[in-house]
Amino acid sequence: MIKETTNMDKKSIRPKLNINSSNSTVEEIFQNEVLRPIIKLQHELIIRYFNHTIHSKNVDFHRLNREAKLKFIKDCLTKDLSLNNYLKGLITGLLTGEEMVTYLNHKQSVNKRIIQIIEKRIVDSMEEVIGLER
């Protein structure tokens, strides 16, 4: 039997975001109230793991121009299944049981949203990625 406090513990560690979800679909509400706070919570791990990916691919990331960096990021997140699955696991591992049901009912679109949000987060944090790389 799963303890209810586990679900509350998972929610209590998430940062609070002020996003207006009125007039939103179930998926948008899930994205704004569940995914975005978890992704923000996991920011450091996302950036560090992406940095590890850069090194494992032997890419001189800081020397790439902006367009090449954006393409590299997008390609990694969409074509590197290991990275893609790791990042989705990093996020879904912090879902409560009830949230997991919602995730499973909308898995394909939620997975797409997770990767899109993470891509934007990595792009917006490119200086962090470059700083870790050196």
N, CA and C of each residue as an Amber inpcrd file, in Angstrom:
protein
   402
   0.8380000  -1.1840000   0.0000000   0.0000000   0.0000000   0.0000000
   0.8820000   1.2460000   0.0000000   0.5460000   2.2020000  -0.8340000
   1.3110000   3.4320000  -0.9560000   0.8320000   4.4220000   0.0920000
   1.8000000   5.0080000   0.8010000   1.4600000   5.9910000   1.8220000
   1.0790000   7.3080000   1.1590000   0.0110000   7.9100000   1.6260000
  -0.4630000   9.1890000   1.0840000   0.5480000  10.3000000   1.3300000
   1.3170000  10.2250000   2.4120000   2.2860000  11.2830000   2.6990000
   3.3540000  11.3670000   1.6130000   3.6370000  10.2590000   0.9450000
   4.6150000  10.2770000  -0.1340000   4.1750000  11.2460000  -1.2200000
   2.9020000  11.2090000  -1.5800000   2.3880000  12.1250000  -2.5930000
   2.5130000  13.5730000  -2.1390000   2.1920000  13.8430000  -0.8910000
   2.2830000  15.2010000  -0.3770000   3.7350000  15.6550000  -0.3270000
   4.6570000  14.7600000   0.0340000   6.0730000  15.1130000   0.0710000
   6.5410000  15.5230000  -1.3210000   6.1230000  14.7960000  -2.3300000
   6.5180000  15.1140000  -3.7050000   6.0060000  16.4820000  -4.1120000
   4.7930000  16.8010000  -3.7330000   4.2270000  18.0960000  -4.1010000
   4.8610000  19.2270000  -3.3000000   5.1960000  18.9600000  -2.0490000
   5.7050000  20.0340000  -1.1860000   7.0970000  20.5120000  -1.5900000
   7.8680000  19.7020000  -2.2730000   9.2160000  20.1280000  -2.6680000
   9.2350000  20.9130000  -3.9780000   8.1240000  20.9210000  -4.6860000
   8.0600000  21.6260000  -5.9700000   7.9820000  23.1350000  -5.7600000
   8.6870000  23.8730000  -6.6110000   8.5450000  25.3330000  -6.5230000
   7.1310000  25.7650000  -6.9050000   6.6860000  26.8310000  -6.3030000
   5.3570000  27.3820000  -6.6180000   5.5110000  28.3480000  -7.7820000
   4.7280000  28.1430000  -8.8310000   4.7530000  29.0240000  -9.9980000
   3.4130000  29.7320000 -10.0950000   3.4400000  30.9760000 -10.4640000
   2.1960000  31.7490000 -10.6250000   1.8060000  31.7530000 -12.0950000
   1.1270000  30.6930000 -12.5020000   0.6620000  30.5660000 -13.8780000
  -0.8540000  30.4590000 -13.8380000  -1.5130000  31.3230000 -14.5890000
  -2.9750000  31.3270000 -14.6380000  -3.4290000  30.1910000 -15.5540000
  -4.1260000  29.2230000 -14.9980000  -4.5920000  28.0760000 -15.7710000
  -6.0980000  28.1020000 -16.0180000  -6.7360000  29.2410000 -15.7680000
  -8.1750000  29.2990000 -16.0390000  -8.4010000  29.2380000 -17.5430000
  -9.4950000  28.6530000 -17.9370000  -9.8320000  28.4490000 -19.3560000
  -8.8060000  27.5900000 -20.0820000  -8.1750000  26.6830000 -19.3600000
  -7.1640000  25.8120000 -19.9510000  -7.6910000  24.3870000 -20.0650000
  -7.1100000  23.6420000 -20.9830000  -7.4600000  22.2310000 -21.1270000
  -6.8330000  21.4430000 -19.9820000  -7.2470000  20.2010000 -19.8240000
  -6.6860000  19.3220000 -18.7980000  -5.1730000  19.2060000 -18.9850000
  -4.7450000  19.0670000 -20.2260000  -3.3120000  18.9250000 -20.5030000
  -2.5400000  20.1990000 -20.1770000  -3.1320000  21.3640000 -20.4620000
  -2.4690000  22.6350000 -20.1410000  -2.3720000  22.8250000 -18.6270000
  -3.4330000  22.4710000 -17.9210000  -3.4110000  22.5610000 -16.4620000
  -2.3400000  21.6260000 -15.9040000  -2.2810000  20.4070000 -16.4180000
  -1.2720000  19.4350000 -15.9840000   0.1300000  19.9800000 -16.2650000
   0.2960000  20.5620000 -17.4290000   1.5910000  21.1330000 -17.8010000
   1.9920000  22.2430000 -16.8310000   1.0680000  23.1680000 -16.5600000
   1.3870000  24.3350000 -15.7460000   1.4720000  24.0540000 -14.2590000
   0.6400000  23.1390000 -13.7680000   0.5970000  22.8950000 -12.3270000
   1.4670000  21.7260000 -11.8810000   1.8370000  20.8580000 -12.8220000
   2.6230000  19.6750000 -12.4490000   3.9910000  19.6680000 -13.1610000
   3.9680000  19.6710000 -14.4850000   5.2240000  19.5190000 -15.2360000
   6.1910000  20.6800000 -15.0320000   5.7230000  21.8910000 -15.2130000
   6.6300000  23.0440000 -15.1030000   7.2980000  23.1400000 -13.7300000
   6.5560000  22.9750000 -12.6160000   7.2390000  23.0020000 -11.3210000
   8.2690000  21.8770000 -11.1590000   7.9580000  20.6840000 -11.6480000
   8.9120000  19.5770000 -11.5350000  10.1420000  19.8660000 -12.3870000
   9.9330000  20.3490000 -13.5950000  11.0710000  20.6560000 -14.4730000
  11.9280000  21.7610000 -13.8610000  11.2990000  22.7540000 -13.2600000
  12.0680000  23.8020000 -12.5840000  12.8670000  23.2150000 -11.4230000
  12.2350000  22.3310000 -10.6520000  12.9150000  21.6700000  -9.5370000
  14.1330000  20.8790000 -10.0230000  14.0060000  20.2420000 -11.1580000
  15.0530000  19.3760000 -11.6930000  16.0350000  20.1160000 -12.6120000
  15.9360000  21.4300000 -12.6820000  16.7440000  22.2360000 -13.6040000
  18.2330000  21.8860000 -13.5600000  18.8100000  21.8920000 -12.3750000
  20.2510000  21.6370000 -12.2710000  20.6220000  20.2680000 -12.8360000
  19.8230000  19.2520000 -12.5290000  20.1200000  17.9130000 -13.0480000
  19.9650000  17.8620000 -14.5680000  18.9590000  18.5440000 -15.0900000
  18.7540000  18.5900000 -16.5420000  19.9730000  19.2090000 -17.2160000
  20.4320000  20.3430000 -16.7140000  21.5780000  21.0350000 -17.3060000
  22.8450000  20.1910000 -17.1720000  23.0570000  19.5960000 -16.0210000
  24.2620000  18.7730000 -15.8300000  24.2440000  17.5320000 -16.7230000
  23.0880000  16.9090000 -16.8560000  23.0140000  15.7200000 -17.7080000
  23.1690000  16.1010000 -19.1760000  22.6170000  17.2300000 -19.5660000
  22.7960000  17.6770000 -20.9470000  24.2680000  17.9800000 -21.2010000
  24.9290000  18.5720000 -20.2410000  26.3650000  18.8270000 -20.3530000
  27.1340000  17.5130000 -20.5170000  26.7300000  16.5080000 -19.7670000
  27.3400000  15.1710000 -19.9000000  27.1360000  14.6380000 -21.3240000
  25.9470000  14.8640000 -21.8710000  25.6470000  14.4310000 -23.2410000
  26.5710000  15.1220000 -24.2380000  26.7840000  16.4160000 -24.0540000
  27.6970000  17.1630000 -24.9340000  29.0760000  16.5120000 -24.9120000
  29.5790000  16.2400000 -23.7090000  30.9090000  15.6250000 -23.5820000
  30.9560000  14.2310000 -24.1840000  29.9150000  13.4600000 -23.9770000
  29.9220000  12.0870000 -24.4940000  29.8700000  12.0530000 -26.0190000
  29.3570000  13.1170000 -26.6200000  29.2940000  13.2030000 -28.0830000
  30.5220000  13.9200000 -28.6530000  31.4490000  14.3020000 -27.7650000
  32.6830000  14.9880000 -28.1600000  32.4170000  16.2250000 -29.0200000
  31.4810000  17.0440000 -28.5720000  31.1200000  18.2640000 -29.2900000
  31.7420000  19.4570000 -28.5700000  32.3840000  20.3330000 -29.3280000
  32.9340000  21.5700000 -28.7850000  31.8160000  22.6120000 -28.7980000
  30.8790000  22.4350000 -27.8840000  29.6220000  23.1920000 -27.8720000
  29.8430000  24.6960000 -27.8180000  30.7620000  25.1430000 -26.9730000
  30.9410000  26.5930000 -26.8110000  31.4910000  27.2590000 -28.0670000
  32.0250000  26.5000000 -28.9930000  32.5390000  27.0760000 -30.2450000
  31.4830000  27.1050000 -31.3540000  30.3620000  26.4270000 -31.1540000
  29.3050000  26.4310000 -32.1640000  28.6160000  27.7940000 -32.1960000
  28.1470000  28.1970000 -33.3810000  27.3610000  29.4350000 -33.4390000
  25.9730000  29.1460000 -32.8640000  25.2180000  30.1910000 -32.6350000
  23.9140000  30.0390000 -31.9710000  22.9890000  29.0700000 -32.7170000
  22.9240000  29.1950000 -34.0370000  22.0470000  28.3110000 -34.8220000
  22.4850000  26.8530000 -34.7060000  23.7710000  26.6060000 -34.7290000
  24.2820000  25.2390000 -34.6000000  23.9890000  24.6870000 -33.1980000
  24.0820000  25.5450000 -32.1760000  23.7570000  25.1250000 -30.8080000
  22.2860000  24.7340000 -30.7050000  21.4100000  25.5800000 -31.2790000
  19.9760000  25.2970000 -31.2350000  19.6550000  23.9870000 -31.9480000
  20.2780000  23.7610000 -33.0830000  20.0620000  22.5210000 -33.8350000
  20.5870000  21.3260000 -33.0430000  21.7600000  21.4730000 -32.4410000
  22.3370000  20.3940000 -31.6460000  21.4140000  20.0260000 -30.4870000
  20.9030000  21.0320000 -29.7890000  20.0050000  20.7970000 -28.6550000
  18.7540000  20.0520000 -29.1210000  18.1180000  20.5680000 -30.1810000
  16.9010000  19.9430000 -30.6920000  17.1680000  18.5090000 -31.1420000
  18.2640000  18.3000000 -31.8770000  18.6050000  16.9570000 -32.3540000
  18.8440000  15.9960000 -31.1910000  19.5580000  16.4570000 -30.1800000
  19.8100000  15.5950000 -29.0160000  18.5050000  15.1810000 -28.3490000
  17.6240000  16.1440000 -28.1460000  16.3850000  15.8700000 -27.4220000
  15.4110000  15.0210000 -28.2220000  15.4850000  15.0840000 -29.5430000
  14.5320000  14.3130000 -30.3540000  15.1150000  13.0180000 -30.8990000
  16.4160000  12.9700000 -31.1390000  17.0060000  11.7940000 -31.7770000
  17.7610000  10.8730000 -30.8220000  18.2220000  11.4060000 -29.7030000
  18.9480000  10.6020000 -28.7270000  17.9260000  10.0020000 -27.7580000
  17.4940000   8.7830000 -28.0450000  16.4370000   8.1610000 -27.2430000
  16.8520000   7.9450000 -25.7970000  18.1200000   7.6750000 -25.5690000
  18.5970000   7.4910000 -24.2060000  18.4260000   8.7870000 -23.4040000
  18.8460000   9.8980000 -23.9760000  18.6850000  11.2020000 -23.3290000
  17.2000000  11.5260000 -23.1470000  16.4250000  11.3280000 -24.1970000
  14.9940000  11.6020000 -24.1710000  14.3200000  10.8190000 -23.0460000
  14.5880000   9.5360000 -22.9730000  13.9770000   8.6930000 -21.9380000
  14.4660000   9.0600000 -20.5410000  15.7490000   9.3850000 -20.4090000
  16.2800000   9.7870000 -19.1150000  15.5510000  11.0380000 -18.6080000
  15.4120000  12.0270000 -19.4810000  14.7710000  13.2770000 -19.0710000
  13.3050000  13.0670000 -18.7140000  12.6010000  12.2620000 -19.4940000
  11.2000000  11.9760000 -19.1610000  11.1170000  11.2400000 -17.8200000
  12.0350000  10.3340000 -17.5620000  12.0580000   9.6180000 -16.2910000
  12.3740000  10.5290000 -15.1190000  13.2630000  11.4980000 -15.3520000
  13.6200000  12.4700000 -14.3240000  12.3910000  13.2610000 -13.8770000
  11.4860000  13.4970000 -14.8120000  10.2740000  14.2640000 -14.5150000
   9.1670000  13.3510000 -13.9850000   8.9010000  12.2520000 -14.6780000
   7.7860000  11.3870000 -14.2700000   8.0480000  10.7000000 -12.9360000
   9.3000000  10.5750000 -12.5540000   9.6220000   9.9750000 -11.2600000
   9.1490000  10.8080000 -10.0800000   8.8230000  12.0550000 -10.3230000
   8.3420000  12.9270000  -9.2570000   6.8370000  13.1600000  -9.3100000
   6.1360000  12.3810000 -10.1290000   4.6750000  12.4630000 -10.1680000
   4.0840000  11.6990000  -8.9930000   2.9360000  12.1420000  -8.5390000
   2.1930000  11.3820000  -7.5370000   1.4360000  10.2780000  -8.2780000
   0.8370000   9.3740000  -7.5550000   0.0540000   8.3070000  -8.1690000
  -1.0760000   8.8490000  -9.0200000  -1.7870000   9.8400000  -8.5140000
  -2.8980000  10.4480000  -9.2550000  -2.3960000  11.1510000 -10.5160000
  -1.2720000  11.8400000 -10.3900000  -0.6900000  12.5230000 -11.5480000
  -0.2070000  11.5160000 -12.5940000   0.2580000  10.3680000 -12.1280000
   0.7110000   9.3310000 -13.0530000  -0.4570000   8.8310000 -13.9070000
  -1.6340000   8.7310000 -13.3070000  -2.8230000   8.3190000 -14.0660000
  -3.0910000   9.3290000 -15.1840000  -3.0300000  10.6150000 -14.8530000
  -3.2240000  11.6580000 -15.8700000  -2.1430000  11.5430000 -16.9380000
  -0.9030000  11.3670000 -16.5090000   0.2060000  11.2080000 -17.4570000
  -0.0520000  10.0440000 -18.4130000  -0.4110000   8.9030000 -17.8620000
  -0.6280000   7.7100000 -18.6940000  -1.8050000   7.8820000 -19.6540000
  -2.8130000   8.6330000 -19.2510000  -3.9690000   8.8850000 -20.1170000
  -3.6520000   9.8400000 -21.2720000  -2.5770000  10.5980000 -21.1350000
  -2.2020000  11.5850000 -22.1610000  -0.7080000  11.4640000 -22.4830000
  -0.1750000  10.2730000 -22.3940000   1.2690000  10.0370000 -22.4360000
   1.9720000  10.6720000 -23.6380000   1.4620000  10.4680000 -24.8230000
   2.1360000  10.9630000 -26.0210000   2.2450000  12.4900000 -26.0160000
   1.1360000  13.1650000 -25.7570000   1.1740000  14.6360000 -25.7780000
   1.9430000  15.1960000 -24.5790000   1.8600000  14.5360000 -23.4290000
   2.5970000  15.0090000 -22.2540000   4.0960000  14.8290000 -22.4760000
   4.5080000  13.7060000 -23.0440000   5.9280000  13.5030000 -23.3410000
   6.4450000  14.5880000 -24.2790000   5.6500000  14.9300000 -25.2680000
   6.0310000  15.9900000 -26.2040000   6.1810000  17.3150000 -25.4610000
   5.2430000  17.6100000 -24.5620000   5.3100000  18.8470000 -23.7750000
   6.5460000  18.8610000 -22.8740000   6.8620000  17.7360000 -22.2500000
   8.0350000  17.6530000 -21.3770000   9.2870000  18.0280000 -22.1600000
   9.4650000  17.4180000 -23.3210000  10.6620000  17.6660000 -24.1210000
  10.6830000  19.1090000 -24.6260000   9.5490000  19.6520000 -25.0160000
   9.4950000  21.0480000 -25.4760000   9.8810000  22.0200000 -24.3620000
   9.3730000  21.7830000 -23.1710000   9.6870000  22.6560000 -22.0360000
  11.1650000  22.5390000 -21.6920000  11.6850000  21.3270000 -21.6840000
  13.1030000  21.1230000 -21.3730000  13.9770000  21.7720000 -22.4480000
  13.5890000  21.6420000 -23.7070000  14.3630000  22.2670000 -24.7830000
  14.4490000  23.7780000 -24.5580000  13.3210000  24.3960000 -24.2710000
  13.3140000  25.8420000 -24.0250000  14.1740000  26.1840000 -22.8200000
  14.0940000  25.3730000 -21.8010000  14.8770000  25.6100000 -20.5800000
  16.3780000  25.5240000 -20.8740000  16.7930000  24.5420000 -21.6650000
  18.2110000  24.4040000 -22.0160000  18.6520000  25.5960000 -22.8670000
  17.8410000  25.9700000 -23.8460000  18.1710000  27.1180000 -24.7020000
  18.2940000  28.3810000 -23.8480000  17.3440000  28.5940000 -22.9480000
  17.3750000  29.7860000 -22.0930000  18.5380000  29.7570000 -21.1020000
  19.1020000  28.5810000 -20.8730000  20.1990000  28.4170000 -19.9110000
  21.5110000  28.0850000 -20.6110000  21.6480000  28.4840000 -21.8590000
  22.8250000  28.1170000 -22.6370000  24.1280000  28.5670000 -21.9730000
  24.0970000  29.7050000 -21.3070000  25.3070000  30.1780000 -20.6270000
  25.7090000  29.2090000 -19.5090000  24.7270000  28.6310000 -18.8220000
  25.0220000  27.6270000 -17.7930000  25.6530000  26.3980000 -18.4250000
  25.1010000  25.9820000 -19.5590000  25.6260000  24.8010000 -20.2500000
  27.0600000  25.0640000 -20.6810000  27.3070000  26.2240000 -21.2580000
  28.6510000  26.5740000 -21.7140000  29.5860000  26.6850000 -20.5210000
  29.1070000  27.2840000 -19.4160000  29.9230000  27.4330000 -18.2210000
  30.3270000  26.0990000 -17.6240000  29.4330000  25.1240000 -17.6390000
  29.7500000  23.8000000 -17.1110000  30.6980000  23.0520000 -18.0210000
  30.6480000  23.3730000 -19.3140000  31.4160000  22.6060000 -20.2820000
  32.9050000  22.8370000 -20.1090000  33.3060000  24.0170000 -19.7730000
  34.7330000  24.3520000 -19.7210000  35.4380000  23.7670000 -18.5420000
